[in-house]
């Protein structure tokens, strides 16, 4: 390889939704782009999370790219909430349609990204021994991709088949006649358990914390529905971009405490029918006022009691440790009813914690459960885990992990002071997981591409967040979170699921629409809060 062959305009780490679009967009600008992806194919989260029942909790017609109008007109989503398989097929199609695979080295994990101050370039090395340099380093590493397998005593001694939902094998897992244990009742566990229960002989659910979950109300999309959506796609996308969460759904005009009980129930009935995590958005005060939240909580808890035949089991499935919505509400299909089956057992780890995993199964303080298959639905080192697993170094060899030892610090979620020409896509400090991740990715990539246009047209080599701007943005993110009920939950949003991880509410919770406006204003002001070629930008440059 000649030196020139290994020098690129941009390196894109990750071939998920944001990485693929970044490659597309940067190539449109005429850039030489090198992509790296640790998996064998494209898709990111949707490549790895193949567990039974895996589906998106954002409607398929919204959870899809908007940049290619012909694509959105041509593609036919079959269900309201797409399966993992359908989303992966879609992303494969996008990659083929725009020849995006050719930019990537697959089965290649980036191990380090180091900024060379003298050259003003990033040096990126991989586990395959490849080293390249690039002017821009784009981290599209995903927010729910670094799996968390808790350090339970004896974890690796289990002699049967063992899987993590986030690293699911490509070959089908045969549950027939098997005794299956599932540890974890977050979105992954709650989606997988009903499907596994249909096939397996026995399912034992090891639940540490119950979760709120709302039926998806999934259905096939008819030709008429699709025709209407497609005729109005531009408006649908416009509404999504100014919305709080990146979909065209807006809450009731009044707060839950401003309407009478009949109206409140009518609204909750309506949002219950819409299905899934959107329930958080029924009333504008639901996530900021405990009293308002309690009305939503009581409504959902009554539904759980209706769905579960055994009242004692129902009580154990009702959360008592967080306001509804402060952990992501799960979007399920038949979850609570699964506990009415004879072959499903709930083990309440709050009462009897797991003491160890043995060769034959799981032991709690009270009993031993012999299993053939053990599934870890135990989540992710969310938002920062995929970044901290790469040795990322900015000016003076400063490590990103050290800079973030008290929690992630970014400006706009996009940039970090001391790390010039590095952009994080959909990461901490941006609306990220609180928004529709596809439109989020497009917004970030479009912003970065416009920024590159600005740099090039002004002959500016580097852009870097100022420390002051990052400090202010972190303070703004914290203030926004503090005005809500979210920090009261031990959620992965807060880093609370990973022992030793700093407790910081990581996404920006000021709303996707507001965030888009802020990013546009920063750009219009000559990249306010950024230093261009080492000089702090001001409103008049
Ligand atoms: O992970 P989680 P997930 N012993 O962290 C339990 C998105 N997603 O993969 O709460 C026993 O939510 C843990 O218990 P606790 C979505 O944004 C979306 O399910 O820590 N249990 C919890 O029950 C979602 O929020 C979709 O007490 C242990 C579970 O494991 C996010 O991904 C589908 C334990 C982990 O739940 C993460 O969801 C799937 C231990 N030592 C995922 N350690 C859709 O689009 C952990 N747990 C629908």
Boltz pocket constraint, residues with backbone or C-beta under 6 A from the ligand:
constraints:
  - pocket:
      binder: B
      contacts: [[A, 55], [A, 56], [A, 57], [A, 58], [A, 144], [A, 150], [A, 151], [A, 152], [A, 165], [A, 183], [A, 184], [A, 185], [A, 186], [A, 187], [A, 188], [A, 189], [A, 191], [A, 206], [A, 207], [A, 208], [A, 209], [A, 328], [A, 331], [A, 349], [A, 377], [A, 378], [A, 379], [A, 380], [A, 433], [A, 490], [A, 492], [A, 497]]
      max_distance: 6.0
